[in-house]
Structure formats: C-alpha cells, structure tokens
C-alpha cells in the first residue's frame, strides 16, 4: 500500500487554538481522486447527483435520474436506473446494466454480461466478459447509440435501429435487429482475447490509517455535552466529543474562518448524526480551508435536507435521507469514505457541486510538511 500522505501546514502543530491549514487527507493516495469510496455497496437514490468519481469494493447502484459526474468503479455489479447518467467510464468486475435513456460519457468494461436499455447513448467502447466467463454476452437495446466498438466474450445482440460506431467482435454470434447499423467490421466467433477488467482494491487499511493519523494530529478541544442541541459556532481547530456528535433537527453549526485559511478536524469516537434540516454553515471560510469529520468506530447519518461540508471518514456505514447535501470547500467535491460498510444516499441528494474536483490543489501552496 502507498504511504498515506496528509498535507497540512506547519501551524497545525502550533499551540494556538486556530488551525491555519489546507488539509488534504488523501493526497497522493489511491483514493485521492475519489469523491466516494465504500468497502460495501454504494446505493444512490433517484435523482441523486455526485459531482466526482465513485468507487466500491462491492456493487454500485444508481436510481432513476441519478447522475455521477466522473467515473464509476465497482468490485461487483453496476446498475443504472432509467435516465441515469455517468460522465466518465464504468468499470465493473461483474455485470453492468443500464436502464432506458441512460447516458455514459466514456467506455464500459465489465467482467460479465452487459445489458443496455433502449434509447441509451454510450460515448465509448463496450467490452463485456472475463476470459473465465464464457457466457458473458452484450445486449444493446433498441434505438441505442454506441460511438465506439463492441467486444464480447459471448454473443452480441443489437436492438432495432441501434447504431454502433465501430467494429463488433463476438465470441459467438451477432444478432442484428431491424435497422441496426454497424459502422465497422462484424466478426462472429472472434479469436480476440479479452483481458480481465481492472480489480478494485479494498481500501479499508488506507482509510483506517488516515483515521489513525487524524486522531494523532494534536490535542483536541473537548466539545461539551450536550453539544448541537442549540445553534453553535466553532473557529478552526481540532475538536472531539466524549462519545458521539449529534446536531439536532433544524440547528446550525457555524464554522467561522475569520477570513484566513484554516482547518476543522472533528475526531468523533462513536457516531456522527445530523438530524433533519440540520446544517453546517461557513462564515468567512476561505477556499483554501478544509473540514474533516473522522468517525472512528461508528456510522454517519444525515436526516432529510441536512447539509454538511467537508470530508467524511466513517468506520461503518453512511446513510442519508432525501434532499441531503454534502459539499466541499471552494471547488472541492468533498468526499464520503466508509472503511468497512455501505454508503446509501436517499433521493435527490447532492454530493459535490457540478464541476467540482475531488482533490483540489493550489498553484502556490504555503509552507507544508508531510506526515507518513
């Protein structure tokens, strides 16, 4: 495993209570370009949007009208509901299924069968099947367009009026519906060898090492109990509750940056909870600041319409209600990472604003040190 590099300013370790820092928890790691990672399944409710890349060591499911702005990488199957979209590519160690009217900005590489619904649009190539899976077929729905080529371990079926922009290579037969068009060469019983799809690495060890280093950053300010039952304000610093951190329904946690670069690190022994309509509000927080929620042993839950800013590192699962919002600071997507369990978003969530970046950097960063 690569060493985990935590990018922070020297002043993190100063004795002053404010932490003037840009904190990059996954800089130069295997997860530095991910907005979501889960050791378990990732499930996105209908209409939910993720601005960056997502990765799971298990299955990934997008509900109807859900959107991922970047790439999707899964250690099992990937399923998109009707009208769902992915801005980048899809890689899955098992099957890939796309619903009707789905959109994909890149290629599909699956370890098993690929089934694409009607009226879908695929900008890249479609490659289905592992060398060890002889029955991995590719099925293209009616009126679907694939701009690249198709390569399948087994049969290829093209629906009526489908359009393929390149070659079609099938391990067995090719069946063409009425009006189907192939711009390239069709080859049945092709001898081309399909490499296995890239495997997703389980990142539990990496996330746990990040969580450990977060705990060891320095002496934390103890949050009084109960904290979060009223509106609260915190300046930059390292904070920890005795047990859990729960922000009550409709309450606001204001992070006051005083107009200077700063970091907020919350080391939470048990669980993190934002009830319905609870919010994190940024006041005079610069784009070069960062916010980290480190849930060391438990889960994270967000109620309906809750709003949180920053990176969430959860040992266990992450679960949100409808219309929740998780964003980063400045142009960062922020991120949600589960070391051991699943991530499930309710309907119409927003995770990272459109056009955000998963691991932003500055052109002229201030003085830094590296932790290994």
Order of alpha helices (4+ residues) and beta strands (2+ residues): beta-beta-beta-beta-beta-beta-beta-beta-beta-beta-beta-beta-beta-beta-beta-beta-beta-beta-beta-beta-beta-beta-beta-beta-beta-beta-alpha-beta-beta-beta-beta-beta-beta-beta-beta-beta-beta-beta-beta-beta-beta-beta-beta-beta-beta
